[in-house]
Amino acid sequence: MSTQHSKIQFLGHASFQVTTPEGHVILIDPWYTNNPTLPAGLTIPEKIDLILITHGHRDHLDSKIADIILQKSPKVIANPMIRWYLEEVAGVPDHVFEPINAGGTVSLLDVKITMTNAFHFAHVSLPEGKIGYPHTTNGFIIWMSDDVSVYYSGDTSVFSDMSLIGEIYEPDIAILPIGDRFTMGPLEAAFATRLLKVKHVIPCHYGSMPSLTGTPEKLKALTEDIQRLVIHALKPGETLDTSNIQPNNW
């Protein structure tokens, strides 16, 4: 086990930067271009080692993602439809991708990544206002060398197999959308928390658009009966240091 600790920084909306104990930088659903919640002065990091992409909606797949990949040379993990779009349309070379599909696990950069199911219909915005590459979304389990594991659900509804995700992978932290309308709201996220049996939740995908009305306060009110549960309502730019989180062993 590393003597250092993982850090999870909320970049706004549903974008996160994870720094591993070894100093590797992982971006999850990066959205820097025209993200209304991105704090001023918070820019694309100088070093990016891995990018995880759950789906192709523009608030999860930066419009300049190909440039970011070509300039920073990270490894990229995404579902096959996003991979094919990035190769065929955006010109990203095949060698940057770690091929994977739902239920599979890969190890790289001192982390393990498992791709999970999610329920959310998606597409990619193409040039000239067209859309293409329809797909469903996915989530990720991320294990780091300090034994802390994170479940990033991606945009999704609540689904009963979250109980299997909790039982099989035992994540320590769940990052869940709570905005409602396009994803779970606080009510569904409260059920997801119970199904996953996690004790730490980071809410996201709320408040960044008028239609995303769910709030952390509502989620807290709906989960106040869950013992030792901590809702980490990070503001954009804030970082959760995992040093005080007791990890599950997997």
C-alpha positions as CSV (number, residue, x, y, z in Angstrom):
1,M,0.0,0.0,0.0
2,S,1.3,3.5,-0.8
3,T,2.0,5.9,2.0
4,Q,0.5,8.7,-0.1
5,H,-3.2,9.3,-0.7
6,S,-5.5,9.7,-3.6
7,K,-7.1,13.1,-4.3
8,I,-10.4,13.8,-6.1
9,Q,-10.9,17.3,-7.5
10,F,-14.4,18.4,-8.7
11,L,-13.9,20.4,-11.9
12,G,-17.6,21.3,-12.2
13,H,-20.8,19.7,-13.5
14,A,-19.7,16.1,-13.9
15,S,-16.0,16.4,-14.6
16,F,-13.3,15.2,-12.1
17,Q,-9.6,15.0,-11.8
18,V,-8.2,12.2,-9.8
19,T,-4.6,12.2,-8.7
20,T,-3.2,8.9,-7.6
21,P,-0.7,8.3,-4.8
22,E,2.0,8.0,-7.5
23,G,1.1,11.3,-9.0
24,H,-0.7,10.0,-12.0
25,V,-3.4,12.4,-13.3
26,I,-6.8,10.9,-14.4
27,L,-9.5,13.0,-16.0
28,I,-13.1,11.7,-15.9
29,D,-15.4,13.1,-18.5
30,P,-13.4,16.2,-19.1
31,W,-15.3,19.3,-20.0
32,Y,-13.2,22.4,-20.1
33,T,-14.5,24.3,-23.2
34,N,-17.5,26.5,-22.4
35,N,-18.1,24.7,-19.1
36,P,-20.1,27.3,-17.1
37,T,-19.1,25.9,-13.8
38,L,-15.4,25.6,-14.4
39,P,-13.6,27.9,-11.9
40,A,-11.7,30.8,-13.5
41,G,-8.0,29.9,-13.8
42,L,-8.6,26.2,-13.6
43,T,-7.1,24.9,-16.9
44,I,-6.2,21.7,-18.6
45,P,-3.4,20.1,-16.5
46,E,0.1,20.1,-17.9
47,K,0.3,16.3,-17.4
48,I,-2.5,13.9,-18.1
49,D,-1.9,10.2,-17.8
50,L,-5.4,8.7,-18.4
51,I,-8.7,9.9,-19.6
52,L,-12.0,8.0,-18.8
53,I,-15.0,8.8,-20.9
54,T,-18.5,7.5,-20.1
55,H,-20.3,8.8,-23.1
56,G,-20.3,11.4,-25.9
57,H,-22.7,14.1,-24.8
58,R,-21.0,17.5,-25.1
59,D,-21.0,18.1,-21.3
60,H,-18.9,15.0,-20.8
61,L,-16.8,14.9,-24.0
62,D,-15.0,18.2,-24.5
63,S,-15.3,19.6,-28.0
64,K,-11.5,19.8,-28.1
65,I,-10.9,16.3,-26.7
66,A,-9.0,15.2,-29.7
67,D,-6.6,18.2,-29.3
68,I,-6.2,17.4,-25.6
69,I,-5.3,13.8,-26.4
70,L,-2.9,14.6,-29.2
71,Q,-1.1,17.2,-27.1
72,K,-0.9,15.4,-23.8
73,S,-0.6,11.8,-25.0
74,P,-2.7,10.1,-22.2
75,K,-4.1,6.6,-22.4
76,V,-7.9,6.7,-23.1
77,I,-10.6,4.3,-21.9
78,A,-14.0,4.7,-23.4
79,N,-16.8,2.5,-24.8
80,P,-16.3,1.2,-28.4
81,M,-18.7,3.8,-29.9
82,I,-16.7,6.7,-28.4
83,R,-13.5,5.1,-29.4
84,W,-14.6,4.7,-33.0
85,Y,-15.8,8.3,-33.2
86,L,-12.5,9.6,-31.8
87,E,-10.6,7.4,-34.4
88,E,-12.8,7.9,-37.4
89,V,-13.9,11.5,-37.1
90,A,-11.5,13.2,-34.7
91,G,-8.3,11.6,-35.9
92,V,-7.1,10.1,-32.6
93,P,-4.7,7.2,-33.2
94,D,-5.7,3.7,-32.2
95,H,-2.6,3.1,-29.9
96,V,-3.8,5.5,-27.2
97,F,-6.8,3.4,-26.4
98,E,-7.1,0.6,-23.8
99,P,-9.9,-1.5,-25.4
100,I,-12.5,-2.5,-22.8
101,N,-16.2,-3.2,-22.5
102,A,-18.8,-3.5,-19.7
103,G,-17.7,-5.9,-17.0
104,G,-14.1,-5.9,-18.0
105,T,-11.1,-4.7,-15.9
106,V,-7.7,-3.4,-17.0
107,S,-4.6,-2.6,-15.0
108,L,-2.3,0.3,-15.8
109,L,-0.5,3.3,-14.2
110,D,-0.8,1.6,-10.8
111,V,-4.6,1.6,-10.9
112,K,-7.3,-0.9,-11.9
113,I,-10.2,0.2,-14.0
114,T,-13.5,-1.7,-14.4
115,M,-16.2,-0.6,-16.8
116,T,-19.7,-0.9,-15.5
117,N,-23.2,-0.6,-17.0
118,A,-25.2,2.6,-16.9
119,F,-28.6,3.5,-18.3
120,H,-28.7,6.7,-20.3
121,F,-29.1,7.2,-24.1
122,A,-26.3,9.2,-25.8
123,H,-24.8,10.3,-29.0
124,V,-21.9,12.4,-30.3
125,S,-22.3,15.9,-31.8
126,L,-20.7,15.8,-35.3
127,P,-19.6,18.7,-37.5
128,E,-22.3,20.7,-39.4
129,G,-24.8,20.2,-36.6
130,K,-25.3,16.5,-37.2
131,I,-25.3,13.7,-34.6
132,G,-24.1,10.2,-34.7
133,Y,-22.6,7.2,-32.9
134,P,-25.6,6.4,-30.7
135,H,-24.8,4.5,-27.6
136,T,-25.7,3.8,-24.0
137,T,-23.4,5.1,-21.3
138,N,-21.2,3.3,-18.9
139,G,-19.6,3.9,-15.5
140,F,-16.2,3.1,-14.0
141,I,-14.7,1.6,-10.8
142,I,-11.3,2.9,-10.1
143,W,-9.0,1.2,-7.6
144,M,-5.9,3.0,-6.5
145,S,-2.7,1.8,-4.7
146,D,-3.9,3.3,-1.3
147,D,-6.8,0.8,-1.5
148,V,-9.3,3.5,-2.1
149,S,-11.9,2.6,-4.7
150,V,-14.2,5.1,-6.5
151,Y,-17.4,4.3,-8.4
152,Y,-18.1,6.9,-11.0
153,S,-21.6,6.1,-12.2
154,G,-21.7,8.4,-15.2
155,D,-25.1,9.8,-16.3
156,T,-27.6,7.1,-15.3
157,S,-30.9,6.3,-13.8
158,V,-30.9,4.2,-10.6
159,F,-31.0,0.5,-11.5
160,S,-31.2,-2.6,-9.3
161,D,-27.9,-4.1,-10.4
162,M,-26.2,-1.3,-8.5
163,S,-26.5,-3.8,-5.6
164,L,-24.3,-6.1,-7.5
165,I,-21.8,-3.3,-8.1
166,G,-21.8,-2.7,-4.4
167,E,-21.5,-6.4,-3.6
168,I,-18.8,-7.3,-6.1
169,Y,-16.6,-4.3,-6.1
170,E,-17.3,-2.7,-2.6
171,P,-16.5,0.9,-3.7
172,D,-15.6,3.3,-0.9
173,I,-16.8,6.4,-2.7
174,A,-19.6,6.8,-5.2
175,I,-19.8,9.8,-7.5
176,L,-23.5,10.1,-8.4
177,P,-25.5,12.5,-10.5
178,I,-28.4,14.2,-8.7
179,G,-29.6,16.9,-11.0
180,D,-32.8,15.1,-12.2
181,R,-34.5,15.4,-15.6
182,F,-31.6,13.8,-17.6
183,T,-30.2,11.6,-14.8
184,M,-31.1,10.5,-11.3
185,G,-32.4,13.1,-9.0
186,P,-31.9,13.1,-5.2
187,L,-34.7,10.5,-4.7
188,E,-33.1,8.0,-7.0
189,A,-29.6,8.8,-5.9
190,A,-30.7,8.0,-2.3
191,F,-31.8,4.6,-3.4
192,A,-28.5,4.2,-5.4
193,T,-26.6,4.9,-2.2
194,R,-28.5,2.2,-0.3
195,L,-28.0,-0.3,-3.1
196,L,-24.3,0.4,-3.3
197,K,-23.8,0.4,0.5
198,V,-21.3,3.2,0.3
199,K,-20.4,5.5,3.1
200,H,-19.1,8.4,1.0
201,V,-21.0,10.1,-1.8
202,I,-19.9,12.9,-4.1
203,P,-22.9,14.4,-5.9
204,C,-22.5,15.9,-9.3
205,H,-24.4,16.9,-12.5
206,Y,-26.6,19.5,-10.7
207,G,-27.0,23.2,-10.6
208,S,-25.0,23.9,-13.8
209,M,-28.2,24.4,-15.9
210,P,-31.6,25.7,-14.8
211,S,-33.2,22.3,-15.5
212,L,-30.9,20.4,-13.2
213,T,-32.8,21.1,-10.0
214,G,-31.6,18.4,-7.6
215,T,-29.5,19.5,-4.6
216,P,-27.1,18.0,-2.1
217,E,-29.3,19.2,0.7
218,K,-32.2,17.2,-0.7
219,L,-30.0,14.1,-1.0
220,K,-28.8,14.6,2.6
221,A,-32.4,14.8,3.8
222,L,-33.3,11.6,2.0
223,T,-30.3,9.7,3.4
224,E,-30.2,11.0,7.0
225,D,-31.1,7.5,8.3
226,I,-28.0,5.9,6.8
227,Q,-25.5,5.6,9.6
228,R,-22.0,7.1,9.0
229,L,-22.9,8.3,5.5
230,V,-21.0,11.4,4.5
231,I,-22.2,13.5,1.5
232,H,-19.2,15.4,0.1
233,A,-20.8,18.3,-1.6
234,L,-17.7,19.7,-3.3
235,K,-17.8,23.1,-4.9
236,P,-16.1,23.3,-8.4
237,G,-12.4,23.4,-7.8
238,E,-12.5,21.8,-4.4
239,T,-10.6,18.6,-3.7
240,L,-11.4,15.6,-1.5
241,D,-8.3,14.1,0.1
242,T,-9.0,10.5,0.8
243,S,-6.6,10.2,3.7
244,N,-9.5,10.1,6.2
245,I,-11.5,7.5,4.3
246,Q,-11.2,3.9,5.6
247,P,-11.0,1.7,2.5
248,N,-12.8,-1.6,1.9
249,N,-10.5,-4.5,1.0
250,W,-11.2,-6.1,-2.4
